[in-house]
Amino acid sequence: MKHRILVVEDEDKLRRVIELHLSSSGYEVDKAGTAEEALPLAGRADLVLTDLRLPGMDGLELLSILHRQDSRVPVILMTAFGTVEKAVEAMKAGAVDFLMKPFSLDHLVAVIAKALEFRALRDENLQLREELGRRYAFDNIVGHSPGMQEIFATVMRVAPTRATVLLAGESGVGKDLIARAIHFHSPRRDRPFVKINCTAIPENLMESELFGFEKGAFTGAVAPKPGKFELADTGTAFLDEIGDVPGVIQVKLLRVLQEREFERLGSNKTRHIDVRILAATNRDLRAALEEGTFREDLYYRLNVLPINIPPLRERREDIPFLAEYFVKKLANQTGAIAESISDGAIQQLMQYNWPGNVRELENVIERSLVLSAGVRLEAADIKLDVNPRAATESFLPDGMTLEAHEQTIIREALRRANGNKSQAARLLGLTRNALRYRLSQMGMEDKTP
């Protein structure tokens, strides 16, 4: 489609010359002799070119009105009475450029093309941000279980703050998505989100990656480079797998958390940043404290607002919704013809223990879609990642850990005993105190005497 330019110029001859040249350059042109005539035409313009001095309302007043109506439409001001002060005033008011008369028509076309290109890039950036926002909205992070609904409520409470959040949970439960949801529901949503994968950075490079370095700081440092925290300034830094950070770096991280300051490698200059810290771990940091591998002061600085994300096996009611979501999401990407998933296939997914959590479920759905030939995923299409040798040699059900199997047996005993813990303990061959201990480990509060 041709771009439409609105030309606002009170000199008839100049207005006609500009119209003819822009038309010959491939633009559609609307024209007006006053700002008042231009306002009804501005709604369909891709760009407005207006004189500064006009009869009645002047160009700056017109610019102000247009900017309030739609700030995306670029406005170029032109004048024969230009000064530096006027140009600065126009740019502050929102003009994209300021042309001094007389100007060449070829230069005018070049300025218009540049302004339209800038608008296209800005619109594309806005669209990408909107898509990111939709991606990390809660309706795209599937969680119908009470545990996940509670997490969503917590996210909405903590997102507007700048408090540090520590996300805990097994690998694959979705800590990354929750961290991004916190960022995209915060006042920093339009600022940088920098993910730092602590396990992917070699220990000898971690300091320079996190805090940057100056030229000559080490062999190969031919130019200064900002670190991850500088890149995240005014936004959010997400420290994934924080439990794997070596002790010498933990001291420097503590300073960033406490003082929001650091020095680049090879520099004595203290740099201050405004960054919100989110962290995630699949390790038991309390155990790491006892082992002496994680600093206690850093732990308490990180653990301001803890969010524990349950594994998929503890929220099985989410599996049908997740499976349907992944089928719809991945069908087009894989070129599969399947559009839905059967109850039998869902039942098979429900019986598996998902040691890899949501990430493993997504991989299984993708694999099953690629290998399926029907319009619906059936139970026979579900390809679980089960080791055949382990399945034949193990006493445990497929995909189930010893701990999970023990918990399943305890729950079944309680069900058969109608909640009577003394009777359940006899069924299990345990003392009542031993059962109470196991229930406390499972997080099941023992309220019965």
C-alpha positions as CSV (number, residue, x, y, z in Angstrom):
1,M,0.0,0.0,0.0
2,K,1.1,3.5,-0.8
3,H,1.8,5.8,2.2
4,R,-0.5,8.8,2.5
5,I,1.1,12.2,3.3
6,L,-0.9,15.2,4.6
7,V,0.7,18.4,3.4
8,V,-0.4,21.5,5.4
9,E,0.9,24.7,3.7
10,D,-0.8,28.1,3.3
11,E,1.2,29.1,0.1
12,D,-0.8,27.5,-2.8
13,K,2.1,27.4,-5.2
14,L,4.5,25.6,-2.8
15,R,1.7,23.3,-1.6
16,R,1.1,22.3,-5.3
17,V,4.8,21.7,-6.0
18,I,5.2,19.5,-2.9
19,E,2.1,17.6,-3.9
20,L,3.3,16.8,-7.4
21,H,6.7,15.8,-6.3
22,L,5.5,13.5,-3.6
23,S,2.9,11.9,-6.0
24,S,5.6,11.3,-8.5
25,S,7.7,9.6,-5.7
26,G,4.9,7.1,-5.1
27,Y,2.9,8.7,-2.2
28,E,-0.8,9.4,-1.9
29,V,-1.2,13.1,-0.9
30,D,-3.9,15.0,0.9
31,K,-3.5,18.8,1.3
32,A,-4.8,21.6,3.4
33,G,-4.1,25.4,3.6
34,T,-4.8,25.7,7.4
35,A,-4.5,23.6,10.5
36,E,-8.3,23.7,10.9
37,E,-8.7,22.2,7.4
38,A,-6.0,19.6,8.2
39,L,-7.5,18.1,11.4
40,P,-10.4,16.2,9.7
41,L,-7.9,14.7,7.2
42,A,-5.2,13.7,9.8
43,G,-6.9,10.5,10.8
44,R,-6.0,8.7,7.6
45,A,-2.5,10.2,7.2
46,D,0.7,8.1,7.6
47,L,2.8,11.2,8.0
48,V,2.0,15.0,8.4
49,L,4.2,17.7,6.8
50,T,3.2,21.1,8.1
51,D,4.4,24.7,7.9
52,L,5.2,26.3,11.2
53,R,3.4,29.6,10.5
54,L,-0.1,29.1,9.4
55,P,-3.2,31.4,9.5
56,G,-5.1,30.8,12.6
57,M,-3.7,27.8,14.5
58,D,0.0,27.4,14.0
59,G,2.1,24.3,13.3
60,L,3.1,23.7,16.9
61,E,-0.5,23.8,18.1
62,L,-1.4,21.4,15.3
63,L,1.5,19.1,16.3
64,S,0.3,19.1,19.9
65,I,-3.3,18.1,18.9
66,L,-2.1,15.4,16.5
67,H,0.3,14.0,19.1
68,R,-2.6,13.6,21.6
69,Q,-4.8,12.0,19.0
70,D,-2.2,9.4,17.8
71,S,1.4,9.7,18.9
72,R,2.5,7.1,16.3
73,V,1.9,9.5,13.3
74,P,5.2,11.3,12.5
75,V,5.0,15.1,12.0
76,I,7.6,17.1,10.1
77,L,7.7,20.9,10.6
78,M,9.0,23.3,7.9
79,T,9.5,27.0,8.1
80,A,11.3,30.0,6.5
81,F,11.8,31.6,9.9
82,G,13.6,28.9,11.7
83,T,15.9,29.2,14.7
84,V,17.7,26.7,16.9
85,E,15.2,27.5,19.7
86,K,12.2,26.8,17.4
87,A,13.7,23.5,16.2
88,V,14.3,22.4,19.8
89,E,10.8,23.4,20.8
90,A,9.4,21.4,17.9
91,M,11.4,18.3,18.7
92,K,10.4,18.5,22.3
93,A,6.7,18.7,21.2
94,G,7.1,15.5,19.3
95,A,8.2,16.4,15.8
96,V,10.4,13.9,14.1
97,D,12.2,16.5,12.0
98,F,12.5,20.2,11.3
99,L,13.1,21.6,7.7
100,M,14.4,25.1,6.9
101,K,13.0,26.7,3.7
102,P,14.1,26.7,1.0
103,F,14.9,22.9,0.9
104,S,15.4,20.6,-2.1
105,L,12.5,18.3,-2.9
106,D,14.8,15.3,-3.0
107,H,15.9,16.1,0.5
108,L,12.3,16.4,1.5
109,V,11.6,12.9,0.1
110,A,14.6,11.5,1.9
111,V,13.4,12.9,5.3
112,I,9.9,11.6,4.7
113,A,11.2,8.1,3.9
114,K,13.4,8.1,7.0
115,A,10.5,9.1,9.2
116,L,8.2,6.5,7.8
117,E,10.9,3.8,8.2
118,F,11.3,4.9,11.9
119,R,7.5,4.6,12.3
120,A,7.5,1.1,10.9
121,L,10.3,0.0,13.2
122,R,8.5,1.5,16.2
123,D,5.3,-0.2,15.3
124,E,7.1,-3.5,14.9
125,N,8.7,-3.1,18.3
126,L,5.4,-2.3,19.8
127,Q,3.8,-5.4,18.3
128,L,6.6,-7.6,19.5
129,R,6.2,-6.2,23.1
130,E,2.5,-6.8,22.9
131,E,3.1,-10.4,21.8
132,L,5.6,-10.9,24.6
133,G,3.0,-9.5,27.0
134,R,0.4,-11.9,25.8
135,R,2.9,-14.8,25.9
136,Y,3.5,-14.3,29.6
137,A,0.0,-13.4,30.5
138,F,-1.5,-16.0,32.9
139,D,-3.9,-17.4,30.4
140,N,-0.9,-18.7,28.5
141,I,0.8,-20.1,31.6
142,V,-1.5,-23.0,32.2
143,G,-2.3,-23.7,35.8
144,H,-5.8,-24.6,37.0
145,S,-4.7,-26.4,40.2
146,P,-5.1,-24.6,43.5
147,G,-1.3,-24.5,43.9
148,M,-0.8,-22.7,40.6
149,Q,-3.7,-20.3,41.2
150,E,-2.1,-19.3,44.5
151,I,1.2,-18.7,42.7
152,F,-0.6,-16.5,40.1
153,A,-2.2,-14.5,42.9
154,T,1.3,-14.1,44.6
155,V,2.8,-12.9,41.3
156,M,0.1,-10.2,40.9
157,R,0.9,-9.0,44.5
158,V,4.7,-8.9,44.1
159,A,5.0,-7.8,40.5
160,P,4.3,-4.1,41.1
161,T,7.0,-4.0,43.8
162,R,10.8,-4.0,43.4
163,A,11.3,-6.7,46.0
164,T,13.6,-9.6,45.3
165,V,11.9,-12.9,44.5
166,L,13.3,-16.4,44.9
167,L,11.6,-19.0,42.7
168,A,12.2,-22.6,43.8
169,G,11.2,-25.8,42.1
170,E,12.4,-28.8,40.2
171,S,13.9,-28.5,36.7
172,G,11.2,-28.0,34.1
173,V,8.4,-26.7,36.3
174,G,8.3,-23.2,34.6
175,K,10.4,-21.0,36.8
176,D,11.5,-19.0,33.7
177,L,7.9,-18.3,32.7
178,I,6.9,-17.2,36.1
179,A,10.0,-14.9,36.3
180,R,9.0,-13.3,33.0
181,A,5.4,-13.0,34.1
182,I,6.6,-11.0,37.1
183,H,8.6,-8.7,34.9
184,F,5.8,-8.2,32.3
185,H,3.2,-7.4,35.0
186,S,5.6,-4.9,36.7
187,P,6.2,-1.2,36.0
188,R,9.5,-2.3,34.4
189,R,7.7,-4.2,31.6
190,D,9.1,-1.9,28.9
191,R,12.6,-2.0,30.2
192,P,15.2,-4.8,29.7
193,F,14.7,-8.4,31.0
194,V,18.1,-10.0,31.2
195,K,18.3,-13.7,31.9
196,I,21.6,-14.9,33.4
197,N,22.0,-18.7,33.3
198,C,24.5,-19.3,36.1
199,T,25.3,-22.9,35.1
200,A,26.1,-21.9,31.6
201,I,28.9,-19.4,32.5
202,P,32.3,-20.9,33.2
203,E,33.5,-20.0,36.7
204,N,36.6,-18.2,35.4
205,L,34.4,-16.0,33.2
206,M,31.5,-15.4,35.5
207,E,32.8,-12.1,37.1
208,S,33.5,-10.5,33.7
209,E,30.1,-11.7,32.3
210,L,28.1,-10.4,35.3
211,F,29.9,-7.2,36.0
212,G,31.7,-6.4,32.7
213,F,35.4,-5.5,32.2
214,E,37.6,-2.6,31.1
215,K,40.1,-2.6,28.2
216,G,43.3,-4.4,29.2
217,A,41.7,-6.1,32.2
218,F,43.0,-9.5,30.9
219,T,44.5,-10.9,27.7
220,G,42.0,-10.4,24.9
221,A,40.1,-7.5,26.5
222,V,40.8,-5.2,23.6
223,A,37.7,-3.0,24.4
224,P,35.5,-2.3,27.4
225,K,32.4,-4.4,27.7
226,P,29.3,-3.9,30.0
227,G,28.2,-6.9,32.0
228,K,24.8,-8.4,32.4
229,F,23.8,-6.2,35.3
230,E,24.6,-3.0,33.3
231,L,22.5,-4.3,30.4
232,A,19.6,-4.9,32.9
233,D,19.8,-1.3,34.3
234,T,16.3,0.1,34.9
235,G,14.9,-3.4,34.2
236,T,15.0,-6.9,35.7
237,A,17.9,-9.3,36.1
238,F,16.9,-13.0,36.3
239,L,19.6,-15.2,38.0
240,D,18.7,-18.7,36.9
241,E,20.1,-21.6,39.0
242,I,21.6,-19.2,41.6
243,G,22.6,-22.2,43.7
244,D,25.5,-23.0,41.4
245,V,27.2,-19.6,41.8
246,P,30.7,-20.0,43.3
247,G,31.5,-18.4,46.6
248,V,33.7,-15.6,45.4
249,I,30.9,-14.4,43.1
250,Q,28.3,-14.7,45.9
251,V,30.1,-11.9,47.8
252,K,29.8,-9.6,44.8
253,L,26.2,-10.5,44.2
254,L,25.4,-9.7,47.8
255,R,26.8,-6.2,47.3
256,V,24.6,-5.7,44.2
257,L,21.6,-6.8,46.2
258,Q,22.4,-4.6,49.1
259,E,23.9,-1.5,47.5
260,R,23.0,-1.8,43.8
261,E,26.6,-1.1,43.0
262,F,29.7,-2.9,41.6
263,E,33.0,-2.4,39.7
264,R,33.9,-3.7,36.3
265,L,36.8,-6.1,36.2
266,G,39.9,-4.0,35.9
267,S,38.3,-0.8,37.2
268,N,38.1,1.0,40.5
269,K,35.1,3.1,39.4
270,T,32.0,2.2,41.3
271,R,28.9,1.9,39.1
272,H,25.4,2.3,40.4
273,I,22.4,0.5,38.8
274,D,18.6,0.4,39.3
275,V,17.8,-3.2,38.7
276,R,15.3,-5.6,40.2
277,I,16.6,-9.1,41.0
278,L,14.7,-12.3,40.4
279,A,16.4,-15.6,41.2
280,A,15.6,-19.3,40.7
281,T,17.0,-22.6,41.9
282,N,16.3,-26.3,41.7
283,R,18.6,-26.9,44.7
284,D,17.7,-27.0,48.4
285,L,19.5,-23.8,49.4
286,R,18.9,-24.5,53.1
287,A,20.9,-27.8,52.7
288,A,23.6,-25.8,50.8
289,L,23.7,-23.4,53.8
290,E,24.4,-26.4,56.1
291,E,27.1,-27.7,53.7
292,G,28.7,-24.3,53.6
293,T,28.5,-23.9,49.8
294,F,26.0,-21.0,49.9
295,R,26.3,-17.8,51.9
296,E,23.7,-17.3,54.6
297,D,23.5,-13.5,54.2
298,L,23.0,-13.9,50.4
299,Y,20.3,-16.5,51.0
300,Y,18.3,-14.2,53.2
301,R,18.8,-11.3,50.7
302,L,17.4,-13.5,48.0
303,N,14.6,-15.1,50.0
304,V,12.6,-11.9,50.5
305,L,9.6,-13.2,48.6
306,P,9.9,-17.0,48.1
307,I,7.7,-18.7,45.5
308,N,7.7,-22.5,45.5
309,I,6.5,-24.0,42.2
310,P,5.1,-27.5,42.7
311,P,6.2,-30.4,40.4
312,L,3.8,-31.6,37.8
313,R,3.1,-34.9,39.7
314,E,1.7,-32.8,42.6
315,R,-0.7,-31.0,40.4
316,R,-1.9,-33.7,38.0
317,E,-5.2,-31.8,37.5
318,D,-3.2,-29.4,35.3
319,I,-2.0,-32.3,32.9
320,P,-5.2,-32.4,30.7
321,F,-5.1,-28.6,30.2
322,L,-1.4,-28.5,29.5
323,A,-1.7,-31.4,27.1
324,E,-4.5,-29.6,25.1
325,Y,-2.5,-26.4,25.2
326,F,0.7,-28.0,23.8
327,V,-1.3,-29.9,21.1
328,K,-2.7,-26.6,19.8
329,K,0.6,-24.8,20.2
330,L,2.8,-27.4,18.6
331,A,0.6,-28.9,15.8
332,N,1.4,-26.1,13.4
333,Q,5.0,-25.9,14.3
334,T,5.5,-29.7,13.7
335,G,3.3,-29.8,10.6
336,A,1.1,-32.5,12.4
337,I,-2.5,-33.0,11.3
338,A,-3.6,-33.8,14.9
339,E,-5.9,-31.1,16.3
340,S,-6.9,-32.7,19.6
341,I,-6.1,-35.4,22.1
342,S,-8.3,-38.3,23.2
343,D,-9.4,-39.1,26.8
344,G,-7.4,-42.3,26.6
345,A,-4.2,-40.4,25.8
346,I,-4.9,-38.0,28.6
347,Q,-5.3,-40.9,31.0
348,Q,-2.0,-42.4,29.9
349,L,-0.3,-39.0,30.6
350,M,-2.0,-38.8,34.0
351,Q,-0.5,-42.1,35.1
352,Y,3.1,-41.1,34.3
353,N,5.1,-39.4,37.1
354,W,6.8,-36.7,35.0
355,P,10.3,-36.4,36.5
356,G,11.1,-33.8,33.9
357,N,7.9,-31.9,34.8
358,V,6.2,-29.5,32.3
359,R,9.2,-29.4,30.0
360,E,9.1,-33.2,29.6
361,L,5.4,-33.1,29.0
362,E,5.9,-30.6,26.2
363,N,8.6,-32.8,24.6
364,V,6.4,-35.9,24.8
365,I,3.5,-34.1,23.1
366,E,5.8,-32.8,20.4
367,R,7.3,-36.2,19.8
368,S,3.9,-37.8,19.7
369,L,2.6,-35.2,17.2
370,V,5.5,-35.8,14.9
371,L,5.0,-39.6,14.9
372,S,1.2,-39.6,14.8
373,A,-0.9,-39.9,11.6
374,G,-4.4,-39.1,12.8
375,V,-6.4,-36.0,13.4
376,R,-6.4,-36.8,17.1
377,L,-3.7,-38.0,19.4
378,E,-4.6,-41.5,20.8
379,A,-3.2,-43.4,23.7
380,A,-1.1,-45.5,21.2
381,D,0.5,-42.3,19.9
382,I,1.8,-41.2,23.2
383,K,5.6,-41.9,23.3
384,L,6.8,-41.7,26.9
385,D,10.5,-41.5,27.6
386,V,10.7,-44.8,29.6
387,N,13.9,-46.9,29.8
388,P,12.7,-50.4,28.8
389,R,15.4,-52.1,30.9
390,A,14.5,-50.0,33.9
391,A,10.8,-50.8,33.4
392,T,11.5,-54.6,33.5
393,E,14.0,-54.6,36.3
394,S,12.5,-52.0,38.6
395,F,9.9,-52.6,41.3
396,L,8.6,-49.0,40.8
397,P,5.8,-48.0,38.4
398,D,7.0,-46.4,35.1
399,G,8.4,-42.9,35.7
400,M,7.9,-42.9,39.4
401,T,10.5,-42.3,42.0
402,L,10.8,-44.2,45.3
403,E,9.7,-41.1,47.3
404,A,6.7,-40.6,45.1
405,H,5.7,-44.2,45.2
406,E,5.9,-44.2,49.0
407,Q,3.7,-41.2,49.2
408,T,1.2,-42.8,46.9
409,I,1.0,-45.9,49.2
410,I,0.6,-43.7,52.3
411,R,-2.3,-41.8,50.7
412,E,-3.9,-45.1,49.7
413,A,-3.6,-46.4,53.2
414,L,-5.2,-43.3,54.6
415,R,-8.0,-43.6,52.1
416,R,-8.7,-47.2,53.1
417,A,-8.6,-46.3,56.7
418,N,-11.0,-43.3,56.1
419,G,-8.4,-40.9,57.5
420,N,-7.8,-42.9,60.7
421,K,-4.0,-42.6,61.1
422,S,-3.7,-45.3,63.7
423,Q,-5.4,-47.8,61.4
424,A,-3.4,-46.5,58.4
425,A,-0.2,-47.0,60.4
426,R,-1.2,-50.7,61.1
427,L,-1.9,-51.2,57.4
428,L,1.6,-49.9,56.5
429,G,3.3,-51.8,59.3
430,L,4.5,-48.5,60.9
431,T,4.1,-47.0,64.3
432,R,1.8,-44.0,64.6
433,N,4.8,-41.7,65.2
434,A,6.6,-43.0,62.2
435,L,3.5,-42.3,60.0
436,R,3.2,-38.8,61.5
437,Y,6.8,-38.1,60.6
438,R,6.3,-39.2,57.0
439,L,3.1,-37.1,56.8
440,S,5.0,-34.0,58.0
441,Q,7.7,-34.7,55.4
442,M,4.9,-34.8,52.8
443,G,3.5,-31.5,54.0
444,M,0.3,-33.1,55.2
445,E,-0.6,-31.5,58.5
446,D,-1.6,-34.0,61.2
447,K,-4.6,-32.4,62.9
448,T,-6.0,-35.6,64.3
449,P,-5.1,-36.5,67.9
